[in-house]
């Protein structure tokens, strides 16, 4: 999924233009097709290039945010090469990149190493973007370590912040066995609600946490490559 977002604070600070892309599930050197054929992962790199080019034509982004699942199976032979290839192409744009590891990427250190990035606080145009590398169980259930939540609160304090994570946090799910919402979502949401926070996750939705009128967003969909990728985009403002 790809979203183009122009964000402006209700202050005199500069605006922030983000190109947000999630769930590419890229497959090339790994030598296998995606587990879900509709993902068409072999085309993910081409589509990402096209999205960057189109976003740059419309309004050059200040930052590219990749919200995880860059490769389809991080355990597969060749997945590390696919990650490196993807990072090389994205970084060639010359735009700042913030990357969030997903459960399919398997090894956060591999993701951060390929992109030269890190989890935590990023300052772009005087905006704070805060990325998380959550942990995943054998059944892909995510959990955020309590120390990561404490560190987040200590680092952002009273500042406005845009939080970035792979798993969805604020989403009604119509089944009882959905494993992809963090097991400690309540603690995460409580931390977000205690500050001025605006949250992005990979599952086709952004979540407004604070009741403070902090951000105004305009969304533009670029090259949606899965039919269900548009679900849940109703703004929560």
DOTISE-396162 format. One record per residue (C-alpha): x, y, z. Coordinates in Angstrom, 1 decimal. Layout:
// residues N
((X, Y, Z));
...
END
This chain:
// residues 237
((0.0, 0.0, 0.0));
((1.2, 3.5, -0.8));
((-0.1, 6.7, 0.7));
((1.0, 10.3, -0.1));
((0.4, 12.6, 2.8));
((0.9, 16.3, 3.2));
((0.8, 17.2, 6.9));
((0.8, 20.7, 8.4));
((0.8, 21.6, 12.1));
((-1.3, 24.4, 13.5));
((1.8, 26.4, 14.2));
((4.4, 28.3, 12.1));
((6.5, 25.2, 11.6));
((7.2, 23.9, 8.1));
((4.8, 21.4, 6.6));
((5.9, 17.8, 6.2));
((5.3, 15.7, 3.1));
((5.5, 11.9, 3.7));
((5.4, 9.1, 1.2));
((4.3, 6.1, 3.2));
((4.6, 2.6, 1.7));
((3.8, -0.7, 3.5));
((3.8, -4.4, 2.8));
((5.8, -4.7, -0.3));
((6.6, -8.4, 0.2));
((9.4, -8.2, -2.4));
((10.6, -11.5, -3.9));
((13.5, -11.7, -6.4));
((16.7, -13.4, -5.3));
((14.7, -15.4, -2.8));
((13.5, -17.4, -5.7));
((9.9, -18.0, -4.7));
((6.6, -16.4, -5.2));
((4.7, -14.8, -2.3));
((2.6, -17.1, -0.1));
((-0.4, -15.0, -1.2));
((-0.2, -14.7, -5.0));
((-2.3, -11.5, -5.1));
((0.6, -9.7, -3.5));
((2.6, -10.2, -6.8));
((5.7, -9.5, -4.8));
((8.1, -9.8, -7.7));
((6.8, -6.4, -9.0));
((7.1, -4.6, -5.6));
((10.4, -2.9, -6.4));
((9.2, -1.6, -9.7));
((5.9, -0.3, -8.2));
((7.9, 1.4, -5.4));
((10.1, 3.1, -7.9));
((7.1, 4.3, -9.8));
((5.4, 5.5, -6.6));
((8.6, 7.6, -5.7));
((8.7, 9.0, -9.2));
((5.0, 10.0, -9.1));
((5.2, 11.4, -5.6));
((8.2, 13.5, -6.7));
((6.4, 14.8, -9.7));
((3.3, 15.8, -7.6));
((5.2, 17.2, -4.6));
((8.7, 16.0, -3.6));
((8.4, 14.1, -0.3));
((10.5, 15.2, 2.7));
((10.7, 11.6, 3.9));
((9.9, 8.1, 2.6));
((8.4, 5.9, 5.3));
((8.5, 2.1, 4.8));
((6.2, 0.4, 7.3));
((7.6, -3.1, 7.1));
((7.2, -6.5, 5.4));
((9.7, -5.3, 2.7));
((10.4, -8.9, 1.8));
((7.9, -11.8, 1.9));
((10.0, -14.3, 3.9));
((13.0, -13.1, 5.7));
((14.0, -16.8, 6.4));
((14.3, -17.6, 2.7));
((17.7, -17.9, 1.0));
((18.2, -14.7, -0.9));
((15.9, -12.6, 1.3));
((18.9, -10.6, 2.6));
((20.0, -9.9, -1.0));
((16.4, -8.8, -1.8));
((16.4, -6.4, 1.2));
((19.7, -4.9, 0.1));
((18.5, -4.4, -3.5));
((15.3, -2.7, -2.3));
((17.3, -0.4, 0.0));
((19.7, 0.5, -2.7));
((16.9, 1.6, -5.0));
((14.9, 3.5, -2.4));
((18.0, 5.3, -1.1));
((19.0, 6.3, -4.6));
((16.0, 8.7, -4.6));
((18.1, 11.0, -2.3));
((15.1, 11.4, 0.0));
((15.4, 10.7, 3.8));
((14.1, 7.2, 4.6));
((12.6, 5.9, 7.9));
((12.1, 2.2, 7.9));
((10.1, -0.1, 10.3));
((10.7, -3.8, 10.4));
((7.7, -6.1, 9.8));
((7.1, -9.7, 10.9));
((8.0, -11.0, 7.5));
((11.3, -9.2, 7.5));
((12.4, -11.4, 10.5));
((15.6, -9.7, 11.5));
((15.3, -6.0, 12.5));
((19.1, -5.5, 12.4));
((19.1, -6.6, 8.8));
((16.5, -4.1, 7.9));
((18.2, -1.2, 9.7));
((21.6, -2.2, 8.4));
((20.4, -2.3, 4.7));
((18.8, 1.2, 5.0));
((21.3, 2.7, 7.4));
((18.5, 3.5, 9.7));
((17.6, 2.9, 13.4));
((14.6, 2.6, 15.6));
((13.5, 5.6, 17.7));
((13.4, 9.3, 17.2));
((13.9, 11.0, 13.8));
((13.7, 14.8, 13.4));
((12.6, 15.9, 9.9));
((11.5, 19.5, 9.2));
((11.2, 20.0, 13.0));
((8.7, 17.1, 13.2));
((9.5, 14.1, 15.3));
((8.9, 10.7, 13.7));
((9.3, 7.8, 16.2));
((9.7, 4.3, 14.8));
((9.4, 1.0, 16.7));
((10.8, -2.4, 16.0));
((8.3, -4.6, 17.8));
((8.9, -8.3, 18.7));
((6.9, -11.1, 17.2));
((6.1, -14.6, 18.6));
((6.0, -17.8, 16.6));
((2.4, -17.1, 15.7));
((3.3, -13.6, 14.5));
((1.6, -12.0, 17.5));
((3.5, -8.7, 18.1));
((4.4, -7.3, 21.5));
((6.2, -4.1, 22.4));
((8.8, -4.4, 25.2));
((7.9, -2.2, 28.2));
((11.4, -0.7, 28.1));
((10.7, 0.6, 24.5));
((7.5, 2.3, 25.7));
((9.4, 3.9, 28.6));
((12.2, 5.1, 26.3));
((9.7, 6.5, 23.9));
((8.0, 8.6, 26.7));
((11.3, 9.8, 28.0));
((12.6, 10.9, 24.6));
((9.5, 12.7, 23.3));
((8.2, 14.1, 26.6));
((5.9, 17.1, 25.8));
((6.7, 17.2, 22.1));
((4.2, 16.4, 19.3));
((5.2, 13.2, 17.6));
((4.2, 10.9, 14.7));
((4.6, 7.3, 15.7));
((5.4, 4.6, 13.2));
((5.0, 0.8, 13.7));
((4.2, -2.2, 11.6));
((1.3, -3.8, 13.5));
((-2.1, -2.1, 13.6));
((-3.1, -0.6, 16.9));
((-6.5, 0.9, 16.5));
((-8.7, -1.3, 14.4));
((-11.9, -3.2, 14.9));
((-11.3, -6.8, 13.7));
((-14.3, -9.1, 12.9));
((-12.7, -12.4, 14.0));
((-11.3, -13.8, 17.2));
((-8.1, -15.3, 15.9));
((-6.5, -12.2, 14.4));
((-2.9, -12.4, 15.6));
((-1.5, -9.1, 14.3));
((-2.6, -6.6, 16.9));
((0.0, -6.3, 19.7));
((-0.8, -8.2, 22.8));
((-0.1, -5.1, 24.9));
((-2.0, -2.7, 22.7));
((-3.7, -1.1, 25.7));
((-0.3, -0.1, 27.2));
((0.8, 1.3, 23.9));
((-2.3, 3.3, 23.4));
((-2.1, 4.6, 26.9));
((1.4, 5.9, 26.2));
((0.3, 7.5, 22.9));
((-2.7, 9.1, 24.6));
((-0.5, 10.7, 27.2));
((1.2, 12.9, 24.6));
((0.3, 14.6, 21.3));
((0.6, 11.5, 19.1));
((-0.4, 10.7, 15.5));
((0.1, 7.1, 14.6));
((0.8, 5.2, 11.4));
((0.7, 1.4, 11.1));
((0.9, -0.9, 8.1));
((-2.7, -2.1, 8.0));
((-4.1, 0.6, 5.7));
((-5.0, 3.0, 8.4));
((-3.7, 5.9, 10.4));
((-4.9, 6.3, 14.0));
((-5.6, 9.7, 15.6));
((-4.7, 9.3, 19.2));
((-4.8, 12.8, 20.7));
((-8.0, 14.9, 20.8));
((-5.8, 18.0, 20.3));
((-6.2, 19.5, 16.8));
((-2.6, 18.9, 15.9));
((-2.3, 17.8, 12.3));
((-4.3, 18.2, 9.1));
((-3.8, 15.5, 6.5));
((-4.5, 15.2, 2.8));
((-4.2, 11.7, 1.4));
((-3.5, 10.7, -2.1));
((-3.4, 7.0, -3.1));
((-0.6, 6.0, -5.5));
((-0.5, 2.7, -7.3));
((-2.5, 0.5, -4.9));
((-1.3, -3.0, -5.8));
((-3.8, -5.0, -3.8));
((-7.6, -4.7, -4.0));
((-8.0, -4.8, -0.2));
((-5.3, -2.1, 0.4));
((-7.8, 0.7, 0.4));
((-9.9, -0.7, 3.3));
((-9.9, 1.2, 6.5));
((-8.7, 4.6, 5.1));
((-11.6, 6.5, 6.6));
((-9.9, 9.4, 8.5));
((-10.3, 9.5, 12.2));
((-10.0, 13.2, 12.5));
END
